[in-house]
């Protein structure tokens, strides 16, 4: 039996019991008018987080609770107390009716400052009209009883109560709290009506297609070919394409994505005939945009790319004022830099300095070892002579740190710059220099361009032949090949030469180099099986075993770089194998688990290499920092700061790649991983004496990934695995060519519309 009863919350026993969410509360049974049905009945409701979501239970609320009550007899101070416990299968928040709104206002913490006396005066003054006043937000009417401040507080609390019911309804249909809050914040009290009119509106708030489509079909009876469903599917297809890196789509790409979303077969063409009309409707109501090249653009990505294109063009048209110094003064500055450093810039490097000095926007590209940092240091001397302040940044914390060390000037992550920079910080002559710009996606670049005033010069530095952004869009790749954009490519390798450099240059050019299968060679490829054999022990020559054998030869100066996190040759499996073989008997790092009421393993052991996966600025660690677990405390030790303030309980200590020894706190554990093997993405910009790269045929493998991995090695690089897959990846176009973006076309259009001619360089 699953009884349904209305309960008025009388007290809260536990919010978020044992840290798992939900609430345990006591309630009194009432009827629809709020009258107590049985004064002696006493119910304890154990509401799970699945039922409540983030809805907060408070005294005075009314809940309709479905569930069979179970009698429970307690002994308290020698007395036997009987209570009925319910673990509900369903529950819904209900607004109080009649005079009992007084109880809600008097007992709920949301109605701050409104006690029973004021609540009763409100009811006596307005009676049933009070509901309309509250629903309409008419705080001025309430001032007949309350002060203006209290009236506003009551209106705000009532709206929260109504929103809570909507949020709970959304959560009960599978939409999490984050989505629910966005929907309610956007539609307000109209939320139920707006969702009922078109449930596919929920897609704009990050709800999944499966959730929204099921709700629309089951709750609102929307047909398969309903225009609202098809338009929603178009939006979903565009979202998925954006998630795959594309910022716009050709019609053919869109149709390919629509079929699996709508669950239609290739032979079913009815829906295809309706797509043009749906696109026209979406175009008229602003759901998406048709571009100049007949691409379909989601509105958000279009705005981002248009903003970046406009920011670049704003700087390109500043021809006369962009020149910092005369050509002769620039040459003098370069000569002084060469003399002070004891070097001679080659023609490409000299042109790069001149170009950046003469333009408010410039791009400097080049592969590993071509002297991009040398160019920047020379360019900075020109900026100093011209009175231009340099602001350096990079996407990753580790890259920003290397930038700072290489140039001797402060550098930060782009995220830190965006978070901490104020308008006054960018006053006067300023240049923003972004390193490793090939990794910057359109979202980050849009935020940067929104922040930088038009007078701030902008220089992008990077290598389009290295990894493309993890996020959507292309910035450096798209801009560096646009006519009219000042861009200089450095091609002469200066940092290192030899066989690694020759092989890297060939890979970068799409030519597979013939590599020896000799483990002692500077660069080698060791072919081996890439998967275990079925029905037997894993042979010694499989990929994981071969990689581990090579790593064990010199673990102190070697780093495993994998193209992927999981699967054969992935970071997860290699880290587990290396830890088992090299630290399996070492002391484990344990931490107390409240959930299990015992000590639990953290996954780390004494001697393990560690990878930091998030910027922890307070501790001097960046995303990508590598360290080693060197000490485990017998019991957590309190760490204090220089002024005696408590910093936390240290569980262990690690030595990091900057030479510093730092404590490990429990709060840091989620930001640490094993570091025997790391992804190539995490390695971009770093170098090690010896690099080992497992290679398997997978969708992530491409020319840029192998090129990036190979150029991380200072002395030796050994590729292991599927040589045929490596050759195919190198000889095929990079995956960045598969991304469909509109930044280039938007820039060209914007540039053509501007009347000021652009100097060609």
C-alpha positions in Angstrom: 0.0 0.0 0.0 1.3 3.5 -0.8 -0.7 6.0 1.2 -0.7 9.7 0.3 -1.0 12.3 3.1 -0.4 16.0 3.5 2.0 16.8 6.3 2.9 20.2 7.8 6.6 20.2 8.8 6.9 20.7 12.5 10.6 20.3 13.0 13.8 19.3 11.2 15.8 16.4 12.6 18.6 16.4 10.1 19.5 18.4 6.9 21.8 16.5 4.6 22.1 13.4 6.9 25.5 11.8 6.7 26.5 14.0 3.8 24.3 12.3 1.3 21.7 15.0 0.8 18.0 14.8 1.6 16.3 15.6 5.0 14.8 13.9 8.0 11.8 15.8 9.3 8.8 15.4 11.5 5.3 16.3 10.3 1.7 16.6 11.4 -1.1 15.3 9.2 -3.5 18.0 7.9 -6.3 18.2 5.4 -6.4 20.5 2.3 -7.5 23.4 4.4 -4.7 22.9 6.9 -6.7 21.5 9.7 -4.9 18.9 11.8 -6.5 15.5 11.2 -5.0 13.6 14.2 -3.2 15.6 16.9 -1.7 12.4 18.3 -0.2 11.3 15.0 3.5 11.8 14.7 5.3 11.1 11.5 9.0 11.1 10.7 9.8 11.4 7.0 13.2 10.3 5.7 13.3 12.1 2.4 16.1 11.2 0.0 18.1 13.6 -2.1 16.6 12.0 -5.2 13.2 13.2 -4.2 14.2 16.6 -2.8 17.0 17.6 -5.1 18.2 20.8 -3.6 14.8 21.9 -2.3 15.2 22.9 1.4 12.7 21.5 3.9 11.6 24.1 6.5 9.1 24.2 9.4 5.7 25.3 8.3 5.9 23.9 4.8 3.2 21.5 3.5 4.3 18.3 1.8 2.2 15.7 0.1 4.0 12.5 0.9 3.4 9.1 -0.7 4.7 6.1 1.3 3.6 3.4 3.7 4.2 4.4 7.3 6.0 1.9 9.6 5.5 1.9 13.3 8.6 2.6 15.4 8.6 2.4 19.2 11.3 4.4 21.0 12.4 4.5 24.6 13.2 8.1 25.7 13.9 8.9 29.3 12.0 5.8 30.5 9.0 6.6 28.3 7.8 4.6 25.3 7.1 6.9 22.3 5.4 5.6 19.2 6.2 7.3 15.9 5.4 6.5 12.3 8.3 6.5 9.9 7.9 7.0 6.2 10.5 6.5 3.5 8.5 8.2 0.7 8.3 6.9 -2.8 7.1 10.3 -3.9 6.6 13.8 -2.4 5.6 17.2 -3.6 5.7 20.6 -2.0 2.3 22.3 -1.7 1.4 25.9 -1.0 -0.6 26.3 2.3 -4.3 27.3 2.0 -6.5 29.4 4.2 -5.2 31.0 7.3 -2.4 28.5 7.7 -0.2 30.7 5.6 0.4 32.3 9.0 2.2 29.2 10.2 4.4 29.2 7.1 5.4 32.8 7.5 6.0 32.5 11.2 8.0 29.3 11.2 10.0 29.5 7.9 13.4 31.1 8.0 12.9 32.5 4.6 10.3 35.0 6.0 12.9 36.7 8.1 11.5 39.1 10.7 7.9 38.0 10.1 6.7 36.4 13.3 3.2 35.1 14.1 1.9 38.5 15.1 2.8 40.2 11.8 1.7 37.2 9.8 -1.7 37.2 11.5 -2.1 40.9 10.9 -1.4 40.3 7.1 -4.1 37.6 7.0 -6.6 39.6 8.9 -6.0 42.6 6.6 -6.1 40.9 3.3 -7.7 37.4 3.9 -7.8 35.5 0.6 -6.5 38.5 -1.4 -3.1 38.0 0.3 -2.4 35.2 -2.2 -2.9 37.5 -5.2 -0.8 40.2 -3.6 2.1 37.8 -3.0 1.8 36.2 -6.4 1.9 39.6 -8.2 4.8 40.9 -6.0 2.8 43.9 -4.9 5.0 44.9 -2.0 3.3 48.4 -1.8 0.0 46.8 -0.8 1.8 45.0 2.1 3.1 48.3 3.4 -0.3 48.8 5.0 0.9 46.4 7.6 4.7 46.1 7.2 7.6 48.5 6.6 8.8 48.7 3.0 11.9 46.6 3.8 9.8 43.9 5.5 7.3 43.9 2.6 10.1 43.4 0.1 11.5 40.5 2.2 8.0 38.8 2.3 7.6 39.1 -1.5 11.1 37.7 -2.1 10.5 34.8 0.3 7.1 34.0 -1.4 8.7 34.0 -4.8 11.4 31.7 -3.6 8.7 29.4 -2.2 6.9 29.3 -5.6 10.2 28.8 -7.4 11.0 26.0 -5.1 7.9 24.1 -6.2 8.9 24.7 -9.9 12.5 23.6 -9.2 11.3 20.4 -7.5 9.0 19.7 -10.4 11.9 20.0 -12.8 14.1 17.9 -10.7 11.5 15.2 -10.4 11.4 15.0 -14.2 15.1 14.3 -14.3 16.5 17.9 -14.5 19.2 18.7 -12.0 19.2 21.7 -9.7 21.6 23.7 -11.9 19.2 23.4 -14.9 16.2 24.2 -12.7 17.7 27.3 -11.3 18.6 28.6 -14.8 15.1 27.9 -16.1 13.3 29.6 -13.2 15.7 32.6 -13.2 14.9 33.1 -16.9 11.2 32.5 -17.0 10.2 33.3 -13.4 6.6 32.7 -12.6 5.9 31.9 -16.2 8.0 28.8 -16.1 5.3 26.1 -16.2 3.4 27.9 -19.0 6.5 28.5 -21.1 7.7 24.9 -20.7 4.2 23.5 -21.6 4.1 25.7 -24.7 7.4 24.3 -25.9 9.2 21.8 -23.7 12.2 21.9 -26.0 13.1 25.3 -24.6 14.7 23.4 -21.8 17.5 22.5 -24.3 18.8 26.0 -23.9 19.5 25.4 -20.2 21.8 22.4 -20.7 19.1 19.8 -20.2 19.8 16.6 -22.2 17.8 15.7 -25.4 16.7 12.4 -23.9 15.2 14.1 -20.8 13.5 16.9 -22.8 12.2 14.7 -25.6 10.8 12.1 -23.1 9.1 14.9 -21.2 7.7 16.5 -24.4 6.4 13.2 -25.8 5.1 11.6 -22.6 3.9 14.6 -20.6 2.7 16.9 -23.3 1.9 14.5 -26.2 4.1 16.2 -28.8 4.2 14.2 -32.1 7.3 13.0 -33.8 7.1 15.5 -36.7 5.9 18.4 -34.6 7.8 21.5 -35.7 8.8 22.2 -32.1 10.4 18.8 -31.9 12.3 19.2 -35.2 13.5 22.7 -34.3 14.6 21.4 -30.9 16.4 18.6 -32.7 18.2 21.1 -34.9 19.3 23.1 -31.8 20.5 19.8 -30.2 22.4 18.9 -33.3 24.2 22.3 -33.2 25.0 21.9 -29.5 26.5 18.5 -30.2 28.5 19.8 -33.1 29.8 22.6 -30.8 30.7 20.0 -28.2 32.7 18.2 -30.9 34.6 21.5 -31.6 32.6 22.9 -34.6 31.3 26.5 -34.3 29.0 26.2 -37.3 27.7 23.5 -39.6 27.0 22.8 -43.3 23.5 21.5 -44.0 25.0 18.0 -44.8 26.7 18.0 -41.3 23.4 19.0 -39.7 21.4 16.3 -41.4 23.9 13.7 -40.4 23.5 14.6 -36.8 19.8 14.9 -36.9 19.1 11.3 -37.9 20.4 9.6 -34.7 18.8 12.4 -32.5 15.4 11.8 -34.0 16.0 8.0 -34.2 15.0 7.8 -37.9 16.3 5.4 -40.4 18.1 6.4 -43.6 15.1 5.3 -45.7 12.7 7.6 -43.8 12.9 10.9 -45.7 9.8 12.6 -44.3 11.6 14.5 -41.7 14.3 15.7 -44.2 11.5 17.4 -46.2 10.5 19.3 -43.1 14.0 20.6 -42.2 14.1 23.6 -44.6 10.8 25.0 -43.1 12.1 24.3 -39.6 15.4 26.1 -40.4 13.4 29.1 -41.7 11.3 29.2 -38.5 14.4 29.0 -36.3 16.1 31.8 -38.3 13.1 34.0 -37.8 12.8 33.5 -34.0 16.6 33.8 -33.4 17.4 30.1 -32.5 20.3 30.1 -35.0 21.8 32.2 -37.8 22.5 31.4 -41.4 26.0 32.8 -42.3 27.4 34.3 -45.5 28.6 30.9 -46.7 25.2 29.3 -46.0 26.4 27.7 -42.8 24.1 27.3 -39.8 25.5 28.9 -36.7 24.3 28.5 -33.1 23.7 32.0 -31.8 26.3 31.7 -28.9 29.3 30.5 -31.0 28.4 33.0 -33.7 28.5 35.9 -31.2 31.8 34.7 -29.8 33.5 34.4 -33.2 32.1 37.7 -34.4 33.4 39.4 -31.3 36.9 38.0 -31.8 36.9 38.9 -35.5 35.8 42.4 -34.6 38.5 42.8 -31.9 41.2 41.7 -34.4 40.0 44.0 -37.1 39.8 46.9 -34.7 43.5 46.5 -34.2 44.3 45.8 -37.9 42.9 49.0 -39.1 45.1 51.1 -36.8 47.9 51.4 -39.3 49.3 54.8 -38.6 49.2 54.7 -34.8 50.2 51.0 -34.6 53.9 51.7 -35.4 55.6 52.1 -32.0 59.0 53.4 -33.2 60.5 54.3 -36.6 62.1 51.5 -38.5 65.5 52.8 -37.6 64.7 52.9 -33.9 63.5 49.3 -34.1 66.7 48.3 -35.8 68.7 50.0 -33.1 66.7 48.2 -30.4 67.3 44.9 -32.1 71.1 45.5 -32.4 71.3 46.4 -28.7 69.4 43.3 -27.7 71.7 41.1 -29.9 74.7 42.7 -28.3 73.4 42.3 -24.7 72.5 38.6 -25.3 75.5 37.7 -27.4 73.3 36.4 -30.2 72.3 37.2 -33.8 68.7 37.0 -34.8 68.1 35.3 -38.1 66.0 37.0 -40.8 62.8 35.3 -39.7 63.2 36.3 -36.1 64.1 39.9 -37.1 61.0 40.1 -39.3 58.8 38.8 -36.4 60.1 41.6 -34.1 59.6 44.2 -36.8 56.0 43.0 -37.5 54.9 42.9 -33.9 56.4 46.4 -33.4 54.5 47.8 -36.4 51.0 46.3 -35.8 48.5 46.4 -33.0 47.7 42.7 -33.7 50.3 40.1 -34.8 50.9 36.4 -34.8 54.2 34.6 -34.4 54.2 30.9 -35.1 56.8 28.2 -35.4 57.7 24.7 -34.3 59.7 23.5 -31.4 63.2 25.0 -31.0 62.8 27.8 -33.5 63.5 30.6 -31.0 60.0 32.0 -30.3 61.1 33.0 -26.8 64.2 34.7 -28.2 62.0 36.7 -30.4 59.7 37.7 -27.5 62.7 38.8 -25.4 63.9 41.0 -28.2 60.4 42.3 -28.9 60.0 43.2 -25.2 63.0 45.5 -25.4 61.3 47.3 -28.2 58.1 47.7 -26.2 60.2 49.0 -23.2 61.8 51.6 -25.4 58.4 52.7 -26.6 56.9 52.8 -23.1 54.5 49.9 -23.7 53.8 47.7 -20.7 53.9 43.9 -21.4 51.3 41.5 -19.9 52.2 37.9 -20.5 49.7 35.0 -20.2 49.2 31.3 -21.3 46.3 28.9 -21.0 47.9 26.4 -18.6 49.6 27.3 -15.3 52.7 25.3 -16.1 53.0 27.1 -19.5 52.7 30.5 -17.7 55.4 29.6 -15.3 57.8 28.6 -18.1 57.0 31.8 -19.9 57.9 33.8 -16.8 61.1 31.8 -16.3 62.2 32.2 -19.9 61.5 35.9 -20.2 62.2 37.0 -16.7 58.9 38.9 -16.6 55.6 38.1 -14.7 53.2 35.8 -16.4 49.8 34.4 -15.4 47.2 32.0 -16.8 44.5 33.4 -19.0 41.9 32.4 -16.4 43.8 34.3 -13.6 44.1 37.3 -15.9 40.4 37.3 -16.7 39.5 36.9 -13.0 41.8 39.5 -11.5 42.2 42.2 -14.1 40.4 45.5 -13.5 39.9 48.3 -16.0 42.6 50.5 -14.5 45.1 47.7 -14.9 44.9 48.1 -18.7 45.1 51.9 -18.8 47.9 53.4 -20.9 50.0 51.7 -23.5 49.7 47.9 -23.0 50.4 44.8 -25.0 48.9 41.4 -24.1 51.1 38.5 -25.3 49.4 35.0 -25.3 51.8 32.0 -25.5 50.8 28.5 -26.5 47.9 30.1 -28.4 47.2 27.0 -30.5 45.5 25.6 -27.4 43.2 28.6 -26.8 39.6 27.9 -27.8 37.0 30.4 -29.0 35.3 30.6 -25.6 38.5 31.7 -23.9 39.5 34.0 -26.7 36.0 35.6 -26.7 36.3 36.4 -23.0 39.8 37.8 -23.5 38.7 40.1 -26.3 35.7 41.2 -24.3 38.0 42.3 -21.5 40.8 44.0 -23.5 40.0 47.6 -24.5 40.7 48.4 -28.1 43.9 50.3 -27.4 45.6 47.2 -25.9 47.9 45.5 -28.5 47.6 41.8 -28.9 50.3 39.2 -29.9 49.5 35.5 -30.3 52.4 33.1 -30.1 52.2 29.4 -30.8 52.4 26.5 -33.2 49.4 25.5 -35.3 51.1 22.1 -35.9 50.8 21.2 -32.2 47.6 20.2 -30.5 44.4 22.1 -31.3 42.2 23.4 -28.4 40.5 20.9 -26.2 37.5 23.3 -26.3 35.5 24.3 -29.3 36.7 26.4 -32.2 40.1 27.4 -33.6 41.8 30.7 -33.1 45.5 30.6 -33.9 44.9 28.0 -36.7 42.2 30.1 -38.3 43.8 33.5 -37.9 47.3 32.6 -38.9 46.3 31.7 -42.5 44.1 34.8 -43.1 45.2 37.4 -45.7 45.7 40.8 -44.2 46.7 39.4 -40.8 50.3 40.2 -39.8 51.8 36.8 -39.2 55.4 35.5 -39.3 56.4 31.8 -39.2 59.7 30.8 -37.7 61.1 27.7 -39.4 64.8 27.5 -38.6 65.4 25.1 -35.7 67.9 26.6 -33.2 67.4 24.8 -29.9 68.4 21.3 -31.0 69.2 19.4 -34.1 70.0 15.8 -34.9 67.7 12.9 -35.6 64.9 14.0 -33.3 64.7 17.4 -35.0 64.7 15.8 -38.4 62.0 13.3 -37.5 59.9 16.1 -35.9 60.2 18.3 -39.0 59.1 15.4 -41.2 56.1 14.6 -39.0 55.1 18.3 -38.9 55.2 18.3 -42.7 53.0 15.1 -43.0 55.9 12.8 -44.0 56.5 9.6 -42.1 60.1 9.3 -41.1 61.8 5.9 -41.3 62.5 5.1 -37.6 64.8 2.3 -36.4 63.5 -0.4 -34.1 66.6 0.1 -31.9 66.0 1.0 -28.3 69.3 2.9 -28.0 68.6 5.2 -31.0 67.8 8.9 -30.3 64.4 8.3 -31.9 63.0 4.8 -32.4 59.8 3.0 -33.0 59.3 -0.4 -31.3 56.4 -2.3 -33.0 54.4 -4.5 -30.6 51.0 -6.0 -30.0 48.5 -3.3 -28.8 46.1 -5.6 -27.0 46.1 -8.7 -24.8 45.5 -12.1 -26.2 42.2 -13.7 -25.3 42.0 -16.6 -23.0 45.6 -16.4 -21.7 48.2 -14.5 -19.8 49.3 -11.2 -21.3 52.4 -11.7 -23.4 55.6 -9.9 -22.5 55.7 -8.0 -25.8 52.3 -6.3 -25.5 52.1 -2.5 -25.6 51.7 -1.9 -21.8 54.5 -4.4 -20.9 56.9 -2.9 -23.5 56.2 0.6 -22.3 56.7 -0.3 -18.7 60.0 -2.2 -19.5 61.4 0.9 -21.3 60.2 3.2 -18.5 61.8 1.1 -15.8 65.2 1.4 -17.4 65.5 5.1 -16.3 62.4 6.2 -14.4 64.1 9.3 -12.9 64.6 11.0 -16.3 61.8 9.4 -18.4 58.2 10.3 -18.9 55.4 8.3 -20.5 53.2 10.4 -22.7 50.0 8.8 -23.9 47.6 10.1 -26.5 44.6 9.0 -24.5 43.3 8.5 -21.0 41.7 5.1 -21.3 42.0 2.0 -23.5 45.1 0.2 -24.7 48.1 2.3 -23.9 46.0 4.9 -22.0 47.1 6.8 -19.0 44.8 5.0 -16.5 46.0 1.5 -17.4 49.7 2.4 -17.6 49.6 4.3 -14.3 48.0 1.3 -12.6 50.6 -1.1 -14.1 53.6 1.1 -13.2 52.3 1.6 -9.6 51.7 -2.1 -9.1 55.2 -3.1 -10.4 57.2 -0.2 -8.8 55.3 0.7 -5.7 52.9 -2.2 -5.1 54.5 -3.0 -1.7 55.1 0.6 -0.7 53.2 2.3 2.2 49.8 3.5 1.0 48.4 6.9 1.7 45.2 6.5 3.7 42.5 8.9 4.8 39.6 8.6 7.1 36.2 7.9 5.4 33.1 9.1 7.2 31.0 7.1 4.8 32.7 3.8 5.7 33.8 4.8 9.2 37.2 3.5 8.6 40.5 4.3 6.9 40.4 4.2 3.1 43.0 4.2 0.4 43.6 7.3 -1.7 45.2 5.5 -4.6 48.6 6.8 -3.8 51.7 5.1 -2.4 55.0 6.2 -1.1 57.3 7.0 -4.0 54.6 7.5 -6.6 55.0 10.3 -9.1 52.1 12.8 -8.9 50.4 15.0 -11.4 48.5 18.2 -10.3 45.4 18.6 -12.4 44.3 22.1 -11.3 45.9 25.4 -10.5 46.5 25.5 -6.7 48.0 29.0 -6.5 48.1 29.1 -2.7 50.5 26.2 -2.8 52.6 27.2 -5.8 51.2 24.4 -8.0 49.8 24.6 -11.5 47.7 22.4 -13.7 50.4 20.0 -15.0 52.9 20.3 -12.2 54.7 17.0 -11.5 56.0 15.8 -8.2 56.8 12.7 -6.1 55.2 11.4 -2.9 58.2 11.3 -0.5 56.8 11.1 3.0 53.6 9.9 4.7 52.7 11.2 8.1 52.0 8.6 10.8 49.0 10.8 11.8 47.8 14.1 10.2 50.1 16.9 11.2 48.9 20.5 11.7 50.6 22.9 9.4 50.8 26.6 10.3 51.7 29.7 8.3 54.4 32.3 8.9 52.0 34.2 11.2 50.9 31.1 13.1 47.6 30.7 11.2 46.4 27.1 10.7 46.7 25.9 7.1 45.4 22.4 7.5 46.4 18.9 8.4 49.1 17.4 6.3 48.6 13.8 5.3 51.9 13.5 3.4 54.6 15.5 1.6 55.7 15.7 -2.0 58.7 17.1 -3.8 57.7 19.0 -6.9 59.4 19.7 -10.2 60.3 23.2 -9.1 62.4 21.7 -6.2 60.0 22.7 -3.5 58.7 20.2 -0.8 55.0 20.8 0.0 52.4 19.2 2.2 49.5 17.2 0.8 46.1 17.9 2.5 42.9 15.9 2.1 41.3 18.8 0.2 44.0 18.4 -2.5 43.5 14.8 -3.2 40.8 15.3 -5.9 43.3 17.5 -7.8 46.1 14.9 -7.9 46.7 11.9 -10.1 49.4 9.3 -10.6 52.1 10.7 -12.9 53.9 7.7 -14.3 52.0 8.4 -17.5 50.3 11.7 -18.5 48.5 12.8 -21.6 50.2 14.6 -24.4 47.9 17.5 -23.8 49.3 17.9 -20.2 52.8 17.7 -21.6 52.5 20.5 -24.2 55.3 23.0 -23.5 57.3 20.7 -21.2 60.4 18.6 -21.9 62.1 15.6 -20.4 65.4 13.9 -21.2 63.6 10.7 -22.3 60.1 10.3 -23.6 58.1 7.0 -24.2 55.0 7.3 -26.3 52.5 4.4 -26.6 50.7 4.5 -30.0 47.4 2.8 -30.9 45.0 3.4 -33.7 42.2 5.6 -32.2 40.3 8.7 -33.1 42.5 11.0 -31.1 45.7 10.0 -32.9 46.8 12.5 -35.5 49.9 14.3 -36.8 49.8 17.1 -34.3 49.6 14.8 -31.3 52.6 12.7 -32.4 54.6 15.9 -33.3 53.9 17.4 -29.9 54.9 14.2 -28.1 58.1 13.8 -30.1 59.2 17.4 -29.5 58.9 16.9 -25.7 62.1 14.8 -25.7 65.6 16.4 -25.1 67.7 13.3 -25.6 65.6 10.4 -26.7 62.1 9.5 -27.7 60.8 6.0 -28.2 57.4 5.3 -29.8 55.9 1.9 -29.1 53.0 0.1 -30.6 51.1 0.2 -33.9 53.5 1.7 -36.5 51.0 1.5 -39.3 48.5 3.6 -37.3 51.3 6.1 -36.6 52.1 6.4 -40.3 48.4 6.9 -41.3 48.1 9.6 -38.6 51.1 11.5 -39.9 50.2 11.2 -43.6 46.6 12.3 -43.0 45.5 15.9 -42.4 45.5 17.0 -38.8 42.2 16.7 -36.9 42.0 20.5 -36.8 41.2 20.5 -40.5 38.0 18.6 -39.7 36.7 21.4 -37.5 34.2 23.6 -39.2 34.6 27.2 -37.9 33.6 30.6 -39.1 36.2 32.9 -37.5 38.2 33.3 -40.8 35.1 34.2 -42.9 33.8 36.5 -40.3 37.1 38.3 -40.1 37.3 38.6 -43.9 33.8 40.0 -44.0 34.5 42.5 -41.2 37.7 43.6 -42.7 36.1 44.2 -46.1 33.4 46.3 -44.5 35.9 48.7 -42.9 36.9 51.7 -44.9 40.4 52.1 -43.6 42.8 50.2 -45.8 45.0 47.6 -44.1 48.7 47.5 -44.8 49.7 44.2 -46.3 52.7 42.5 -44.7 
